[in-house]
Structure formats: C-alpha cells, structure tokens
C-alpha cells in the first residue's frame, strides 16, 4: 500500500452538476475526509506539532486513542491549538484505554479556526498539562476536509 499527494480537494460522486430534480440528476459530489496521526506521550513537554493542515481545511474530528500504555496519576489535559488560537481540549477521564474526542472551544472566533483553518497552511499543536503523569501514550488522529485556500469547494453549495 502506498501514499499519494494531491493538490486541492478531491470531489467524489457520479453527478457533478444538477441538471434535474430526480436522483441521478442532482449533484451528489462531496469532498473526502483525510487524516493525519501522531503518537503523543503524556510526559510530552512544551508545544508539540500534531499536524500541518492545508489552507482552507475544515477539521471534522480530533480524537485521542489510548490503546497500549495507559497513564499513571491524574487525568492529563491536552490543549489543541491552531497557531496561537486554542481550538479545543481532550481530557481522558480515567487511566484506562479508550477513545476520547476533542471538545471544541465555545467562542465563535476560536471555533471558526476549526471550520476553516485559515488562508495559509495551519500548524496544529498540542500541550499536555494538569498532571504529573510520566507514563502512557496514545495516538492523536486529526480528520479534516481538504478545501480551497479560501475554504470553498466546488460546487460550493447543494442545489436541487
């Protein structure tokens, strides 16, 4: 199995443009969701780069999967940032394995950095805090839609 690179959104489906009102004649293309992963240890210090996303990308999910070594001590908090802007946090609730999802920040301006990472490539980082954990790790999985640098994709809206 290999990897491929592509500049711009992948639009998939069989009908690119709406030409009628019945199935088979209404646009059914959509952009694909892609992912990047990073192993995170709970003893990480400082700011760690999780991923670099292309300009205009829309983050659809960010999860932490603890599937090997659980942490010791109290629950750590991973603070996720797009540049200098905090976009969310992940706080495992116990020292057991499992999947934990990012809670997106509640301010509109900060949440906007999730729906469109910006007009230039975005460096997504995390910090670990609130704990004295020295063991444990997990896999951070960030899923996003590749779009044009202004956040648009063709076609830009569904029309029936």
N, C-alpha and C positions, 0 to 999 in steps of 0.2 A: 504494500500500500504506500502511496506517496502523497505528497502535498503539492498544491498548486497555488499560484498567486494570480490575482485578477484585479485590475484597476477599475473600481466602480461597483455599483450594485448589480447583483445577479437577480434578474427578474424571471420567474418561472411560472408556467401555466400555458394553456393552449390558445387562449384568446387575449391578444394584446389590446385590442381596441373594441369598444362596444359598438355593435352595428345593428342591434335589435333589442328585443325585450325578453327573449326566451333563453334558457340555458344553452350554452354553445355559441351565443351571440353577445353575451355580456362579459366584459373584461373579467378575467379570473387570474391575472398575474399578480404575484406578490414577491417581495424581497425575501431572501433567505436569511436565516439566523446562523451566525457563526460564533465560535467560541475560542477563547484562549484560556490556558490553565497555568497555575503557579503553585508549587509546594510552599506552604507557609509553616514556619515553626513558631510556637508560642513564645519562644525565647528570642524572637527577632527583635532587634533594637533599631531605633531610628526609623526613617521613612524608607520603605521598600517598594520598588516598582513592581506592580502586578501585571500591567499590560500597557501597550501603546495602541490606542484605537484610532482609526482613520477619521479625518474631519467629517462632521455631519452624522456620525454614527449615533444610533439610539440604543441605549443599554436596556435590555429586556429582563435580565436576571443576573444576580451575583450571589453565588452560593459557596458555602464552606462545607466540605465533606470530610468528616473525621472517620477514616476507615482503617487506620493502623494503630498508631500510638496516641492514646488519649492523654489529656493534660493532667498535671497534678496541681493541687491548690484550688483557688477560687477561679471563677469564670473570667477569662480574658475578654476584652472588647477590642475588636478590630475596627478601626475608623478608616473608611474608604474615602479617598479624595480624587477629584478631577482637577488637576492643577492645585491651586490653593483653596478650592472650594470643597467643603465636606459634603458628600452626596449621600452618605448613609453609614450604618454601623452593623456589625454582626457580633452577637454575643451568645456563644454556646451556653446552654442553661445547666449543663452538668458535665461531669468528667467522663461521659460515655460517648461512644461513636454515634454518628448520625449526620443528617444534612441540615444545615442552618442557612436561612436566607437573609439577605441584607434588608434591613429596614431603612427605607428611603427617608431622607430628611423631610421635615414638614414645612419648610419655607418654599414658596413658589420659585423664587430666584435660584435656590440651590437645586431643587428638583428639576428645573429646566436644564441643568447640566447633565441630567440623566437622559432626557428625551432628545437632546441634541448636544453632543459633547463639545461643539464649537466649530469655528470655521478653519481651524488648523488641527493637526493631529493632537490627540489628548493623551497625556501621561496619567494613567490611573495608578495611584499608590495606596498603601495601607500602613498603619502603625498599630502596634499591639500595646495595650495599656490596661491599667486597673488590676494588675495581678503580679504575683511573684512567680509565675509559672516558669519552670525551667525545662520541662519535658513536654513532648506532644507535638503533633503536626497535623496538618490537613491539606487538602487540595482546594484552592480557590478556583472557581470556574466562573468566568465572566462571559455572558452571552449578549450579542448585540447584532443589530441590523446595519449592514453597510449601506450608506446612502451618499448622495452628492454632498460636496463640502458645505452647502448651504442648508443641508438637512432634508432636501427634497428628493423625491424619486419619481421616475416616470413610470406609469402615469401618476400624477400627484394626488389624485383622489378617485374614489369609486364613483362611476356614473352609470346609471341604468336607464 
